[in-house]
Amino acid sequence: MALAIWSMDFVSLVIMAFSIVMLLAGIFAAIFGKGKSRAYGGVIAVVGLAILLVWIYLCGFSNIEFFRSIQLWDVFIDGIINLIGILIGALIAVGIFLMAVLKS
């Protein structure tokens, strides 16, 4: 069995995570930035939103057969669950590391 790293589920998760982070970072920069960084933040937020909406349209509402096989909602939920698991594991590891370092 070959490891299918570049499956459409993986690509969908990467594109959705990229666009959501761009959207949130752009909003953050637009709110807290000054001068040109505020404008750049707005542009970044709009680009992130556009990428997300185009991907949702292609996977959910278009009649293109290549994109119809992607279960976008399932990919998104799996990604969120995996992210929560990663964060919990990382926080536990950092906590153990800090306890070990601070106790010595």
PECORBEL-V610014 format. One record per backbone hydrogen bond with DSSP energy under -1.0 kcal/mol. CO is the residue of the C=O (numbers start at 1). NH is the residue of the N-H. Records with the same first field share a line. If there is no record, write none. Layout:
# PECORBEL-V610014
CO=NH, NH
This chain:
# PECORBEL-V610014
3=5
7=11
8=12
9=13
10=14
11=15
12=16
13=17
14=18
15=19
16=20
17=21
18=22
19=23
20=24
21=25
22=26
23=27
24=28
25=29
26=30
27=31
28=32
29=33
34=37
35=39
36=40
37=41
38=42
39=43
40=44
41=45
42=46
43=47
44=48
45=49
46=50
47=51
48=52
49=53
50=54
51=55
52=56
53=57
54=58
55=59
56=60
57=61, 62
64=68
67=70
70=72
71=75
72=76
73=77
74=78
75=79
76=80
77=81
78=82
79=83
80=84
81=85
82=86
83=87
84=88
85=89
86=90
87=91
88=92
89=93
90=94
91=95
92=96
93=97
94=98
95=99
96=100
97=101
98=102
99=103
